[in-house]
Amino acid sequence: MAGEEESASPFQSWLSLQRQLQMEGYGKDPMRLVLDDKIGFLIWNAWAVEDELHEAMREVGWKPWATSRHFNREAFVEEIVDVLHFVGNMLLTAGVLGVEDLALEVWDKYQKKAAVNLERQRVGYDGVSDKCSQCGRNLVDQLIEIPNGTGDHDTFTVEKHCPEHGKVK
């Protein structure tokens, strides 16, 4: 919000500004919505994200069947900024302890996911072998260790388990 300490990260500042916009411009605090209002807010913001992404891609000659190859950078960036407004709204609905804690949580999760994605590329990730064959859930975070013996220095077998479907072969 206005008057924040200058030590705030740009990410935290972005979320604070987005919250201020919602509160002052629309009279609602996304961090304080009750469940039904939160769900409705998330739905229309998700649709807005999708629409703004489409608008951004209209600034790019991406169609392989068309001859136009263009990239209207300024207009593209403006549309992506619009995307960020709606993504910010969605993140704010998940805030429980305040913008600073939310910003730190999201930044931490972002860094961890970036490391996972980098490792996936390093090892030749195929997008299939680490997923449950029944529901498609990512199993990387669902690995469990099964002891192979009974002593203090047991070796372990790592198995993939889907929380919904159990052991995955």
N, C-alpha and C positions, 0 to 999 in steps of 0.2 A: 504494500500500500504506500501511499505518499509518505515521505519522511522516513522510509526504511533506511537502515544502516547501509553504508556504501559497501560493506563487506559481503552483502548477499551475492550469491552466485547469479550469473545471467539466467540460469534455469529457474532458480527461486524467484528472481525478479519477474520473469515471464509469467509464472503462475500467479504471483501476487497481483500483477497488473491485470491479468485475465479475471481474477476474482473481483478486483475493484470494478472492472468494466461491468461484470454481471450484477454486482450489488448496486452500483450507482446508476447504471444505465437501464437496468431491467428490474431492480428491486428484489432480486433473489440471490441468495448465497448458495452456490452449488454444494458447498460443504455441509450445509444444514438442511438439505431436503429430506423429507420423510420418504420411506421406501417407494410408494407408488409414484410420487412426484419425481424421485430420483430415476426410476425406471423409464418414465416418460421422457425425461430430460436426456437420458442416455440414448434412447431410441432416436429422437429427432436430431441429436448431435451426430450420431453415427451416420444417419442419412445425409446430413450436411457435409460431413467429411468426404463421403463418397462423391457427392455432387461437386464439391470443390476440386477433388482430384480429377474428375472428368473435365472440369473447366481448365485445369492446369495442362492436362494432356492435349487439349485443343490448341495449345500454343506450341505443340511439337509435331513435326511431320513424321509420325511414327508408323504409319500404315504401310506395310510392305507391298500392298497392291496399288498404292498411289505413287505418283512421281514426285510429289512435293517433299523436299527434305528441308525443314526449317526448324528453328528453335528461337522463339521470341522470349529471350531470357527475362527481361523486365516483367512482362506479363505473367510468365511462368512463376517467377519468384513471388509476385503479388498473390497469385492463387494459392501457392503453398503456404504463405502466411495466413491466408484465410483458413486453410486446413488446420494450421496450428491453433487458431482461436477455438475451433470446435474440439480438437484433441485436448486442449487445455481445460475446456469445460468438463470433458469426460474425466480427466484425471482429478479435477477438483472434487467431483462427486465421491471419489475414493479417499479423500482426505479426512482423517479422524482427529489428529492431534494438531493440525495447523499446516500452513503452507511450507514452512521450513522443513518440518519432518517429512512431509509428502515429497518435497523436492529431493531430499537426501535419499529417501527410499527408492524413488523412481530412478535417480541417477545411479544408485548402487545396483539395482536390478538391470539397468541398461548396460552398465560396464560388464556385469557377469554374463549377460546374454551375448554381448559382443565377443567376449572371450570364447564362449561356447561356439559361436558361429565361425570364428577364426579357426578353432580346433577342428570343427567339422570340415572346413575347406582343406585343412592340412592333411586330414586322413582320408579324403575322398568321400565325403558324406553323400549318400544316395537318396536320402529323404524317405526311405522305405524300411530299411533293416532295423532301425531303432524305434519303430512304431508298432503298436498292437495291431495285429492282422484283422481283428474284429471291429475295433472302434477307431483306429487311427491315432490314438493318444500317443504322444511322445513319451518314450520309456526311459530316456536318459536319466531323468531324476527319480526313476522308479527301480533302480538297481538295488538288490539286496544281497548280502553275503551269507552263504550257507556254510557252516563249519564242516570240514571233511573228516574230523576226528573228534577225540574227546579230551585231549590234553591241553595244557596251557599254550602250546605252540602250534595250534591247529593251523592248517591251511584252509583257505576258503574258496568256494566256487561262487562266482558272481552270476546271479540269475536275473533276468528281466521279468518284472511283475507289473501287470496292469492292475490298478486299484479296482477296476470293475470286472476284469476277466481272469485274474490270477496269473499263474506262471505262463510266460510266453516262450515258445520254442524258438 
